[in-house]
Amino acid sequence: GWDMFSSLILSNNLINLKDETGMQLFQDLLTINKTSFVLPEFINPMTKTGCWGNGDSKIVSSMVFITIRNLLFIDNEERLDIFPMPQENWFTPGNEIIVENAPSRFGLISFRVVSTTNEIQIHFEQLPKYVPPDIMITLPFKTKIHQDDDFIVKKVIGNSHIINGWPSILKLRRKG
């Protein structure tokens, strides 16, 4: 299982660096054997068939979930980074993303993202134990933030918004 584990670590590190190769590697690992619904312990590099044994399947499975978590949010000391590498298909109108009680350095994180035709709504479900100093939300397209009085917009960089506070709801209007 070390080949899968090492590949997932590489994928995670690339995602943390916001390198699109990390997302592609992760997708390739999950779809390497199109007839399988489980993650094998190791993959034969020639035949692309997976095998199971008495190896490290729990460790590999844990790395898969860590990678999925890092695609949804990364908790650095200085900020909570929501959607560090967002994919456009995640925000198709009608889609919903729910994160419930995910452990982080700030305590349990819960938020729900609702995509409509005109906007993306991020509902911050419950206050974590510690409010992050900053929250950076990155979307795959340009948006305009609807300013409310329970947070402060600190900076907008490209498709990313950095806010301070823990709003109950954050509305981002799609541009164009």
N, C-alpha and C positions, 0 to 999 in steps of 0.2 A: 503493500500500500504506500510505500514511500514515494513512488513516482507520482501518484495522485496527490498525496499530501504536499510534496514539494511544488507541484504545479499550482495547487490552490494557494500556497503561501506566496508564490510569485504573482499570481493573479491579484491577491489581496494587496500586496505591496504596490503593484501598478495602479490599482484602484485608488489607494491612498495618495499616490502621486498624480491622480487624475489623468492617467494615461489610458486611452481608449483600448489599447492592446490588452489590458487587464480584463475588461468586460468581454472582449472577444474570446480570450483564453477561457474564461469561466463558461461562456456559452458553448464553446467547443467541447469542454470537458463534460458538460451535462448532456450533450447531444451526440457524443462519439459513437454510441451504439443505439441506433434509432428504434430497435426492437426491445430495449430494456427500460424498465421503470425503476430500477435501483442503480445506485452508484457502486460499481464493482470495486474490489480492493485494488486490483491492478489491471492494466490494459496491455494486451499483447500489441507491441508497436507495429507489427507486420499485419496481423489479421484484424486489428481493432476490436477484438472480442474481449469481454471482461471475464475475470475469474474471481471466485471467492475461495477463501481458505480460512486459516486461523490467524489472520493478520490484523491489520490496524483499521478495520472498518469503522469503529466508533470514532477514532481520531479523524479519519477522512470525513465522516458525516458531520462531525463538529466543525471542521473547517468549511464545509459547504454552508452551514448556517451562519458562521462568522462572516463569510463573504456576502451572503444575502443581507445580513445586518449592516455591513459596511457600505452596501449599495444604497441602503435606506438612510442611514445616518452614521456619522463618525463623531465621537465625543472627545475632543481635544481639551486640554486644560483651559485654553483661552476662549473656546467657543464650541457650540454644537453645530455641526455641519450637516444640514438636512439635504439629501439627494446630492451627494458630491459628484456623481456621474449620472445624471438623469437621462432616461431614454424617452424619446418622444411618444412612443406607443403607451407608456404608463399614463399619459395625460390626455388620452382620447376622451372626448365628452362622454360622460356616463360612467367612466372608470372611477373606482374608489380604492384607496390604499389605506389599510388600517395597521397601526403599530400599537400593540397593547402591552403595557407593563414590561417594556424591554429594559434590561439592566444597563445602566450607564454610570459614569463617574459622578453624575449629578443626581442619581437616584433613578427610580423607575420612570421611563419616558413613555408617554402615550399621546399619539396624535392620529388624526384621520384626515385624509386628503380627498376632496371631492372635486372632480373635473366636470365643468359644464362647458357649453359652447363659448361663453364669454369670459369665464374666469376660473381660476384655481382657488379653492377655499381650503385653508389648513386650519383644522379645529384642534386646538391644544386641549386635550381632554381633561387632564388633571395636572396640578402643579407638582413638579418633582421636588425632592428633598432640598436641592440647591438649584436656584435659577442660574442658568449659564450666563457668563458675562456678556456674551454675544451669541446670536443665532444667525447662521448664514444659510439662506435657502437658495438653491440653484435650480433653475428650470431649463429645459432644452430650447426655450424660445424667450423672446423679450416680453416682459410684462410690466405693468405699472401698478405699484402698490397703492391700495386704498388706505389712506391714513386714518387711524382711529386714535383714541387718546390713551390706550393702555399699553403702548409701546412707542419706541423712538426709532425712526429710520436713521441709521448711522451712515450708511454708504450704499451706493449702487454701483456695481462693477459688472459691466456686460449683462449677463442673464442672472446675476447673483444679487441678492438683497441682504444686507447685514442689518439686523435689528437688535435693539436692547429691550429686554422685558420678556414677559411670558403672556402674550395676548390670549384671549379665549378663542378668537377667530382672526385669521389673517386672510384678506382677500386680495388676490393678484389678478388684475384684468389683463387679458391677452391683448397684445398690440398687433395691428395689421390683420 
